[in-house]
Structures are given as structure tokens and as C-alpha cells.
Amino acid sequence: MTTTSPVQLVSAAQSPLPAAVLYILRIEGLAVAVITALLYARTGASWWLFAALWLAPDLSMLGYLGRPCRASRIYNAAHTYTLPITLAASGLLLHGQVLLPFALIWANHIGVDRMLAYGLKFQEGFGWTHLSRPRKNRERVTQPA
């Protein structure tokens, strides 16, 4: 008696990375999000400011109204830790304490993005990231018996 194997949906939205690596990157994002939120609380800055500016890095998505190649570069620049760390270091070195809350909000946003597996973008389009693939590219695949 032969049995047919069930048809499974294999989503292209699955990570191109091994599960263990994706897990580590998501935990890292969680750690950054928690630490930056705790540090932000210690700055004494307003949580209204935090809420108001938290989505500001996502304004870089507007570049996708134009060319995806250039847009991915703009988005990736706004979603790497390099700029918020530079901003925080500048604030600390120049005794410009006002810069530190902005850097922490920015780093928190990136950490939450990584935790949710929103990664850096590829030129192929907005859904193509280093942590996931577009959901609309689902394929039906049958498993051999």
C-alpha cells in the first residue's frame, strides 16, 4: 500500500539562513531592543519623544517609490547600527547629551526590526532581505514519499 505524502506550502518568505543563525540574529535584536529601552529610560527623556520618533527610520522606505537599487542603499543606511552608534559616540564625546536619546531610539528601532526578522534590503525589491524572502513568492512543493 502506498501512501501519498501531503502537499506542503514552502514559503519563499522563509529565511535564506539556517534556523540557528536566524534565531541568534533575532535574539540579538531582542537584546539590543531591551538594552536600548533601558538606557533610554535612564536618560530621563520623554517617552512621547520615543513614540514620536520610533518609526522615523522607516521614512527611508519612501525611496522605494523610485528605483529599488538606490532605495535599498538608503534603507540599509538607515537600518544599520553604524549611524546610531556614531550619533551616540558623538553625543558622548562632545558632551551633547541631547543626541543620546535620538541614538537610542534609532538603535531600538533597528533591534526590534531584527527581532521581527525585518532585515537589510536587497536590490531585487523591498521584500528581499538578508533575513527573509517575499511572502508573495510561495510555491507548492510535494515531498517525495
C-alpha positions as CSV (number, residue, x, y, z in Angstrom):
1,M,0.0,0.0,0.0
2,T,1.5,3.3,-1.0
3,T,0.8,6.5,0.8
4,T,0.9,9.8,-0.8
5,S,2.8,12.5,1.0
6,P,0.9,15.7,1.8
7,V,1.5,18.7,-0.2
8,Q,3.3,21.4,1.8
9,L,3.5,25.1,1.2
10,V,7.1,26.1,1.2
11,S,7.2,29.9,1.6
12,A,9.9,31.9,-0.1
13,A,9.5,34.2,2.9
14,Q,11.4,31.6,4.9
15,S,14.9,32.8,5.8
16,P,17.8,32.1,3.5
17,L,19.8,31.5,6.7
18,P,19.9,28.3,8.7
19,A,17.4,28.3,11.5
20,A,20.1,28.5,14.3
21,V,21.6,31.6,12.7
22,L,18.3,33.3,12.3
23,Y,17.4,32.5,15.9
24,I,20.7,34.1,17.1
25,L,20.1,37.2,15.0
26,R,16.6,37.6,16.3
27,I,17.7,37.1,19.9
28,E,20.5,39.7,19.3
29,G,17.8,42.1,18.1
30,L,15.7,41.5,21.2
31,A,18.8,42.1,23.4
32,V,19.5,45.4,21.6
33,A,15.9,46.5,21.9
34,V,15.7,45.7,25.6
35,I,19.1,47.3,26.4
36,T,18.4,50.5,24.4
37,A,15.0,50.9,26.0
38,L,16.5,50.5,29.5
39,L,19.2,53.0,28.6
40,Y,16.6,55.4,27.2
41,A,14.7,55.2,30.4
42,R,17.9,56.3,32.3
43,T,18.3,59.4,30.1
44,G,15.1,60.9,31.5
45,A,13.9,61.8,28.0
46,S,10.2,61.9,27.3
47,W,8.6,58.6,26.2
48,W,6.4,60.8,24.0
49,L,9.6,61.6,22.1
50,F,10.4,57.9,21.9
51,A,6.9,57.1,20.5
52,A,7.0,60.0,18.1
53,L,10.4,59.2,16.6
54,W,10.4,55.4,16.8
55,L,9.2,55.0,13.2
56,A,11.4,57.7,11.8
57,P,14.0,55.3,10.3
58,D,11.2,53.8,8.2
59,L,10.8,57.0,6.3
60,S,13.7,55.7,4.3
61,M,11.2,53.3,2.7
62,L,10.0,56.2,0.7
63,G,12.9,55.6,-1.6
64,Y,11.1,52.6,-3.0
65,L,8.8,55.0,-4.8
66,G,11.7,55.4,-7.1
67,R,14.5,53.0,-8.0
68,P,14.8,49.9,-5.8
69,C,18.6,49.8,-6.2
70,R,19.1,53.3,-4.7
71,A,16.2,52.8,-2.3
72,S,17.8,49.6,-0.8
73,R,21.0,51.6,-0.2
74,I,19.1,54.4,1.6
75,Y,17.0,52.0,3.6
76,N,20.1,49.9,4.6
77,A,22.0,53.0,5.7
78,A,19.1,54.0,8.0
79,H,18.9,50.4,9.3
80,T,22.4,49.6,10.3
81,Y,23.8,50.2,13.7
82,T,26.7,52.4,12.3
83,L,24.8,55.7,12.3
84,P,23.1,55.5,15.7
85,I,26.4,54.4,17.3
86,T,28.2,57.3,15.6
87,L,25.5,59.6,16.8
88,A,25.7,58.3,20.4
89,A,29.5,58.4,20.4
90,S,29.4,62.0,19.1
91,G,27.0,63.0,21.8
92,L,29.1,61.4,24.5
93,L,32.4,62.8,23.2
94,L,31.1,66.3,22.5
95,H,29.1,66.3,25.8
96,G,26.0,66.8,23.7
97,Q,23.7,64.7,25.9
98,V,20.7,65.7,23.8
99,L,21.9,63.4,21.0
100,L,21.9,60.2,23.1
101,P,18.1,59.7,23.3
102,F,17.9,60.0,19.5
103,A,20.6,57.4,19.0
104,L,18.9,55.1,21.5
105,I,15.5,55.4,19.8
106,W,17.2,54.7,16.4
107,A,19.1,51.6,17.7
108,N,15.9,50.4,19.4
109,H,14.0,50.6,16.2
110,I,16.7,48.5,14.4
111,G,16.8,46.0,17.2
112,V,13.0,45.4,17.0
113,D,13.3,45.2,13.2
114,R,15.9,42.4,13.6
115,M,13.9,40.7,16.3
116,L,10.9,40.6,13.9
117,A,13.2,39.3,11.0
118,Y,13.0,42.6,9.0
119,G,16.4,42.6,7.6
120,L,18.6,44.7,5.3
121,K,17.1,45.0,1.8
122,F,18.4,43.6,-1.5
123,Q,18.2,45.4,-4.8
124,E,15.6,42.9,-6.0
125,G,12.8,44.7,-4.1
126,F,11.5,45.7,-0.7
127,G,10.6,42.1,0.4
128,W,14.0,40.7,-0.3
129,T,16.1,40.9,2.8
130,H,19.1,39.1,4.4
131,L,16.7,37.6,6.9
132,S,13.6,36.7,4.8
133,R,12.2,36.4,1.3
134,P,8.9,37.9,-0.1
135,R,5.7,36.2,1.0
136,K,4.1,36.6,-2.4
137,N,6.6,34.1,-3.9
138,R,5.0,31.0,-2.4
139,E,5.5,27.7,-4.3
140,R,3.7,24.4,-3.9
141,V,6.2,21.7,-3.4
142,T,5.4,18.0,-2.9
143,Q,7.6,15.9,-0.6
144,P,8.8,12.6,-2.0
145,A,7.4,9.5,-0.2
